[in-house]
Every structure is written in C-alpha cells, then in structure tokens.
Amino acid sequence: MEQHADPWILEFTNPQIRAPMRILLHERLVFGRIVQDDPRKADIDLSGFNAAELGVSRLHFAIEPDVDRLALIDLGSENGLFLNNERLTPQTPYRLNSGDQIMAGRLKLDLSLIVAPVYGGSIYKQPSLQISDQTSPGQGEVVLLVMKDVDIAGVISPILTRAGYKVKSCHDVVTAIRMYTQRRPEVIIVDPELPDMNGLEFCRYVRRDVSHNTTPLIVLRTSQKAVESAEAIRTGADFFLERPISARELRHVISALIYHRKTGEASLQTKHLIGTAPLTAGQPEPRRNACVLFVAGKSEAPIVLAVQQPVSLGRQPTSAAMKMHVDLSRFDAANLGVSRVHALLHYQDDNFAIEDQDTINGTYLNGDPLKPRKLYSLKNADEIRLGQLRLFIYFLEKNDPVLRGANSQTA
C-alpha cells in the first residue's frame, strides 16, 4: 500500500476515558494490549482503558489508510470486533467514517476524524464566492495559522508548506493581531477555540481594518464544541470548514482565495465591517478585572490592563491626576484629537465602564457620542473612540497568560 503524504488525525472518546485519545496516523496501526515478555507488540496500547477485563486481545484490530478512506480490520480477536454494533468478519477491511463506534470485545470507542487527506466535512462559504475546480501551487505566499491545538497546527503547517506556502503560526488572538499588523498575510486560518478570546473576534478585527479588510479568512472547526457556520460567516469569514478538515480541500480553498484576491475580485465579495457598526460579539471567557485594548491600524503590542481602580486614557497629563494613566501619545494621539486626560476606564460590580472627561473632541462608544461625566457599560469587542483614535476592548481572564506579556499594566 502506498503511504499518503498527508496524515490523518483520529480522536477516540469513551465515557470512561477522561480525555480523548488522539492518534496521528500515517500508516497501518495495530490496537491491542502490550504484555511484558510477549514479542507481539501493538502500536496502540489500550491497557490503560481496563482492556484486559473488557476482553481486548493483545493484537485486536488494525486501522490503515488507503488514500481517501480508512479501513478497520479485525485481526482474529478472541472476543470479536464490532462496527456500529455489527460484528466484523476477521481479516476483512471495512470502511471507517467519522462518527462510527468501534467495540473491541466490550471496550467502546467513539471515533471522530479531525484531519483527513481527502475526505472532509461540510464547507460553508460567502454566497458570492465562486470556486473553480483547479488548484494552483503556492508561490511563497504567507499564511497566518491561528490555532490553539499544537498537534493540529503541527499537521496543517507542513501540509501547507509542502503546497508552496510560507506558514506563520501562533496560538492566541493577541499574538495573531501583533503578527497580522507587522506583516499582512495573504490568507488567515483561524480556530474559534483560542485560549485568550473567541477566534471569531479576530475575524472581526481583520474586517474592521481600514486598509486591509479584504484579507481572506478561513475558519476551521477543530473541536467537538458547536460553532455555528452562520456566525462565522457573519464575522467576515470567507469559508467555514467543518471536521474532518480535508487537506486537499484546504489547499484548494487557499489557492482559490489567493487567486480571487490577486485578480481583484476579493474586494467585490468580502464584507467590510465598519468600525462604528455595533456588533454582536462572542461571549468572553470568565473574567474579573482584566482587559486588553487594541489600537486600530497600529502594529504596536496591545495594551493589557488589570483594572482595580479607575484608569485614565489620554496623552501625557500635565499633572498626576490619576494614579494609573495610559499614555496614548505614541499613537499620534495629539493629532487625532485626544485630550491629556480624555476618558476614565472603570471596573465596578464585575463590569467595565467608560466615562468621558468633558473633552473637546468627545468620546464615542460604537459610534455613539457619550455624555460627559457619565458611566457607560462596555461589552466584549466594543469600539471606544477618543476623538479620532479608535480602540477595541476585549475581556480576558484575570490569570490569562497574556497578562504577563508586553505592555501589561495593573491599576
């Protein structure tokens, strides 16, 4: 059997298994029990799942890839092998699909495919996108891969590298925004399940970019957690790919999106989310008093705050009016109409709020002007505008690793 260049990622779950068992499969693997002094060795040892008591043989079954499918084979086990409650004939290959249940003896394993070379899940796209059947190899275009799961990223990255792309990887939204602003990629691939905030918020950030809002966005569903395709499309994604992620389809989609962008068609098809438009943001992770501020159109590191008392936002003040002050001078704040003490950021009763300090050029929340000296509650992904300087606020967990990063401040 010819080994396929692209691997499979398989995930097995069981009510008695605390964490899913994930397997990277390039070639035939044998499942069973490893017993000391027995020369017969299974590739995947199921002993830790009470396999002996559940009737699992030492060499019970095998799974082998065959280009576009997986085959399940009973290796002549004593207690039999069942696929979706049907007993299999020994030494006979049966096609294996995502969602199937395998029972080795009495050990049940539910199979889910995460990545496959050819076979893939459902694809959702912007209605206006017309994709041809041809795939062109990459020419060194930069693909930004934003993915929490290191294992999956470690499979997708070489797949795209072999296809001719230059892959830049990161694992959280804060780093993704920093990398995006430092060098604009040709395509962005986003996992919704990121550690610091919802990956769809990064899609919103890109679509709000005044100069580069047509950058192609692909959202991948890598976990079993439900993610609505319609929600991903609304946040600006061009494509939403369900599990299992097909390596061939992913290469095809990237090639098509790059072609659309190079021919100028992307600007006709990608919706730009205007910065002052109110958005329905994804729910933030549980938090306390931690937030991060992104300055629109700037490549500097975001500003991370743990707000214990009111924080003033503005330029360098003439006097130390506030114990904690965020100086925005480096963002051309003076020319953008930002006062020395422009607004106060509050954290009260488990909520953030913004307060205008009776400024000349005003403070705006999602495009609406605020009355001076009045507190306005903030939601995740809100836009705060100080004069003409646009900021976006996101909520984080208090103990999130990003709080130990650059520009973090505690008030």
C-alpha positions in Angstrom: 0.0 0.0 0.0 1.3 3.4 -0.9 1.6 5.8 2.0 -0.2 9.1 1.5 1.9 12.2 2.1 -0.8 13.8 4.3 -1.6 12.2 7.7 -4.9 11.6 9.4 -5.7 12.8 13.0 -8.1 10.5 14.8 -9.7 11.1 18.1 -11.3 8.4 20.3 -13.7 9.1 23.2 -15.3 6.9 25.7 -17.4 7.7 28.8 -14.8 6.0 31.0 -11.9 8.0 29.3 -11.3 11.3 31.0 -9.6 12.9 27.9 -9.9 12.0 24.3 -7.2 9.7 22.9 -5.7 11.4 19.8 -3.7 9.5 17.2 -1.6 10.7 14.3 -1.9 8.1 11.6 0.5 7.9 8.6 0.3 4.1 8.0 -1.3 1.0 9.4 -1.6 0.9 13.2 -2.4 -2.1 15.4 -4.5 -1.7 18.5 -4.4 -4.1 21.5 -2.6 -4.8 24.7 1.1 -4.8 25.4 2.1 -7.6 27.7 5.6 -8.0 29.2 7.8 -10.7 27.6 5.3 -11.1 24.7 7.1 -10.4 21.4 3.8 -9.4 19.8 3.6 -5.6 20.3 0.6 -3.4 19.4 1.3 0.0 18.1 -1.5 1.5 20.3 -1.7 0.0 23.8 -5.3 0.1 25.2 -4.2 -1.4 28.6 -4.9 1.8 30.4 -8.6 1.5 29.5 -9.2 -1.6 31.5 -8.7 -3.5 28.2 -7.9 -6.9 29.7 -11.1 -7.1 31.8 -13.1 -5.9 28.8 -11.9 -8.7 26.5 -9.4 -6.8 24.3 -6.9 -9.1 22.6 -3.2 -8.4 22.5 -3.5 -7.8 18.8 -7.1 -6.9 18.4 -7.7 -4.7 15.4 -5.9 -2.5 12.9 -6.7 0.8 11.2 -4.9 1.5 7.9 -5.2 4.4 5.4 -5.9 3.9 1.8 -5.7 7.4 0.1 -9.2 8.7 0.6 -10.5 6.3 3.2 -9.7 4.4 6.4 -10.1 0.6 6.8 -10.9 -1.2 10.0 -9.7 -4.8 10.2 -10.3 -7.5 12.9 -7.1 -9.3 13.4 -8.7 -12.5 14.5 -9.6 -11.3 18.1 -11.0 -13.7 20.6 -14.0 -11.6 21.6 -14.7 -10.0 18.3 -14.7 -6.6 16.8 -17.9 -4.6 16.2 -18.5 -1.6 14.0 -21.7 0.3 14.8 -23.0 -2.8 16.6 -22.3 -5.1 13.7 -19.7 -7.9 14.2 -16.9 -7.9 11.6 -15.5 -10.8 9.7 -11.9 -11.3 10.7 -9.1 -10.2 8.3 -11.7 -8.3 6.2 -11.3 -4.5 5.7 -14.4 -2.3 6.5 -14.7 1.4 5.7 -14.4 3.6 8.7 -16.1 7.0 8.9 -16.2 9.9 11.4 -18.9 9.3 14.0 -18.5 5.5 13.9 -18.4 3.4 17.1 -15.8 0.6 17.4 -16.3 -2.0 20.1 -13.2 -4.3 20.8 -14.6 -7.0 23.0 -16.6 -4.8 25.4 -14.4 -1.7 25.1 -16.4 1.0 23.2 -14.5 3.7 21.3 -16.3 6.6 19.5 -14.3 7.8 16.5 -14.0 11.4 15.3 -11.8 12.5 12.5 -10.2 15.8 12.9 -7.9 16.0 9.8 -8.1 13.8 6.7 -6.0 13.8 3.5 -9.0 13.9 1.1 -12.3 13.1 2.9 -13.7 16.2 4.5 -16.7 17.6 6.3 -19.1 20.3 5.2 -17.9 23.6 3.7 -19.7 26.9 4.1 -18.8 30.0 2.2 -19.8 33.5 1.4 -22.6 33.1 -1.2 -20.8 35.4 -3.7 -17.7 33.3 -3.9 -17.4 31.1 -7.0 -14.6 28.5 -6.6 -13.2 26.6 -9.6 -12.0 23.0 -9.6 -8.4 23.9 -10.2 -5.8 24.2 -7.5 -2.6 26.1 -8.2 0.6 25.6 -6.1 1.6 28.3 -3.7 4.4 30.8 -4.7 5.6 31.6 -1.2 2.5 33.5 -0.1 2.3 34.0 3.7 -0.5 32.1 5.5 -1.2 33.0 9.1 -2.3 30.0 11.1 -4.0 30.9 14.4 -4.7 27.7 16.3 -4.8 26.7 20.0 -4.2 23.0 19.4 -0.5 22.4 18.8 -1.0 18.9 17.5 -3.4 20.0 14.7 -1.3 23.0 13.9 1.7 20.7 13.6 -0.1 18.7 10.9 -1.7 21.6 9.0 1.5 23.7 8.8 3.7 21.1 6.9 0.7 20.3 4.6 0.6 24.0 3.5 4.4 24.3 3.4 4.5 21.3 1.0 1.9 23.1 -1.1 4.2 26.1 -1.6 3.1 28.5 1.2 5.1 30.1 3.9 3.3 29.4 7.2 3.4 31.7 10.3 1.8 30.1 13.4 0.5 31.4 16.7 -1.8 30.2 19.3 -3.8 33.2 20.7 -5.6 36.3 19.4 -3.2 38.8 21.0 -0.2 37.3 19.2 -2.3 36.9 16.0 -3.1 40.6 15.9 0.5 41.5 16.5 1.7 39.2 13.7 -1.1 40.4 11.4 -0.2 44.1 11.8 3.6 43.5 11.4 3.2 41.7 8.1 -0.1 41.3 6.3 -0.6 37.7 5.3 -2.2 36.6 2.0 -4.6 34.2 3.9 -5.6 33.8 7.6 -6.7 30.4 9.0 -8.5 30.8 12.4 -9.6 28.3 15.1 -12.6 29.6 17.0 -11.4 27.9 20.2 -8.5 30.1 21.3 -7.2 30.5 24.9 -7.5 34.2 25.3 -10.7 35.0 23.5 -13.0 33.7 20.8 -11.2 33.4 17.5 -14.2 34.9 15.7 -13.3 38.2 17.4 -10.0 38.2 15.4 -12.1 37.9 12.2 -14.0 41.0 13.3 -10.7 42.8 13.9 -9.4 42.0 10.4 -12.7 43.0 8.8 -12.6 46.3 10.6 -9.1 47.1 9.3 -9.5 50.2 7.1 -6.6 49.3 4.8 -6.6 45.5 4.7 -10.1 44.3 5.4 -10.2 42.1 2.3 -7.6 39.6 3.6 -9.1 36.1 3.1 -10.3 34.4 6.3 -10.9 30.7 6.7 -12.4 29.4 10.0 -11.8 25.8 11.0 -13.9 23.8 13.5 -11.2 21.7 15.2 -13.0 20.7 18.4 -16.3 19.0 19.0 -17.8 22.2 20.6 -20.6 23.5 18.4 -19.7 26.5 16.3 -22.3 27.9 14.0 -21.2 28.3 10.4 -23.6 31.3 10.0 -22.0 33.1 12.9 -18.5 32.6 11.4 -19.7 34.0 8.0 -21.3 37.0 9.8 -18.0 37.9 11.4 -16.4 38.1 8.0 -15.0 34.6 7.3 -14.9 33.7 3.6 -15.0 29.9 4.4 -16.0 27.8 7.4 -14.7 24.2 7.3 -16.3 21.5 9.5 -14.5 18.5 10.9 -12.9 16.5 9.5 -10.6 19.1 7.8 -9.6 17.8 4.4 -6.0 18.7 3.5 -6.9 18.6 -0.2 -9.9 20.9 0.3 -7.9 23.3 2.5 -5.2 23.7 -0.2 -8.0 24.2 -2.8 -9.7 26.9 -0.8 -6.5 28.8 -0.1 -5.5 28.6 -3.8 -8.9 30.0 -4.8 -8.9 32.8 -2.3 -5.4 33.9 -3.3 -6.5 33.9 -7.0 -9.6 35.9 -6.2 -7.5 38.5 -4.3 -4.8 38.8 -6.9 -7.4 39.3 -9.7 -9.1 42.0 -7.6 -12.3 40.0 -7.1 -11.9 39.9 -3.3 -12.9 43.5 -2.9 -16.2 42.7 -4.5 -17.0 39.8 -2.3 -15.7 40.5 1.2 -17.8 42.5 3.5 -16.1 45.2 5.4 -17.3 45.6 9.0 -17.3 49.3 9.6 -15.6 50.2 12.9 -18.5 52.2 14.3 -21.1 49.5 13.5 -22.5 47.7 16.6 -21.6 44.0 16.6 -22.9 41.0 18.5 -19.6 39.8 19.9 -19.0 36.2 21.1 -19.2 35.6 24.8 -15.9 36.2 26.6 -14.3 33.7 28.8 -15.0 34.0 32.6 -13.1 37.1 33.8 -12.7 39.5 36.6 -10.9 42.8 36.0 -8.7 42.0 33.1 -9.0 43.5 29.6 -6.9 44.2 26.5 -7.1 47.4 24.3 -6.1 47.2 20.6 -5.4 50.5 18.8 -6.9 50.3 15.3 -4.3 50.3 12.5 -1.3 50.2 14.7 1.3 47.4 14.9 2.5 48.0 18.5 1.7 45.4 21.1 -1.8 45.7 22.6 -2.3 47.3 26.0 -3.2 44.8 28.7 -4.8 46.1 31.9 -5.9 44.7 35.2 -8.2 47.4 36.5 -8.5 47.7 40.2 -9.3 51.4 40.3 -10.2 54.0 37.6 -7.7 54.2 34.8 -7.3 57.4 32.8 -6.8 57.3 29.0 -5.2 60.1 27.1 -1.9 61.8 26.4 0.8 62.6 28.9 -1.1 64.7 31.6 0.3 67.9 32.9 -0.2 66.6 36.5 -0.6 63.3 38.1 -4.4 63.5 38.2 -4.8 59.7 38.2 -2.6 57.2 39.9 -2.9 54.9 36.8 -2.7 56.5 33.4 -2.4 55.1 29.9 -0.4 57.5 27.7 -1.5 57.1 24.0 0.9 59.7 22.7 2.9 57.2 20.6 -0.3 56.5 18.6 -0.3 60.1 17.3 -3.0 60.9 19.9 -2.4 64.7 19.8 -3.2 65.0 16.0 -6.2 62.7 16.4 -7.8 65.0 19.0 -7.1 63.1 22.2 -7.1 65.2 25.3 -4.4 64.8 28.0 -7.0 63.1 30.3 -9.7 62.1 27.8 -11.7 59.3 29.5 -11.7 57.0 32.5 -12.0 53.2 32.4 -13.8 51.8 35.4 -14.4 48.3 36.7 -17.4 48.0 39.1 -19.7 45.2 40.0 -18.0 42.8 37.7 -18.4 45.1 34.7 -16.3 47.6 32.7 -17.5 51.1 32.0 -16.1 54.2 30.2 -16.5 57.8 31.2 -15.8 60.9 29.1 -14.0 63.7 31.0 -15.8 66.5 29.3 -13.4 66.6 26.4 -13.4 68.9 23.4 -13.5 66.2 20.7 -15.7 63.8 22.6 -15.7 60.1 23.4 -17.7 57.6 21.3 -18.9 54.1 22.0 -19.7 52.1 18.8 -20.1 55.4 17.0 -22.5 57.0 19.6 -21.3 60.1 21.4 -21.2 59.9 25.2 -22.4 62.5 27.7 -19.5 63.8 29.9 -19.0 62.5 33.4 -21.5 59.6 32.9 -20.5 55.9 33.1 -21.4 53.7 30.1 -21.2 49.9 30.3 -18.9 48.1 27.9 -19.4 44.8 26.1 -16.8 42.5 24.7 -15.4 43.8 21.3 -16.9 47.3 21.8 -15.2 50.2 19.9 -14.1 53.2 22.0 -13.2 56.3 20.1 -11.3 59.1 21.8 -11.6 62.0 19.3 -10.5 60.1 16.2 -8.4 57.5 17.9 -10.1 54.1 17.7 -9.6 51.4 20.4 -11.2 48.0 20.7 -11.7 46.4 24.1 -11.7 42.7 24.9 -12.2 41.0 28.2 -9.8 38.3 29.5 -9.4 36.0 32.4 -7.6 37.6 35.3 -5.0 34.8 35.3 -4.7 34.6 31.5 -1.0 34.2 30.3 -1.3 37.3 28.2 -1.4 39.4 31.3 2.2 38.5 31.8 3.1 39.8 28.3 4.3 43.1 27.0 2.6 46.4 27.9 0.6 44.8 30.8 -0.3 47.2 33.5 -2.1 46.9 36.8 -4.1 49.7 38.3 
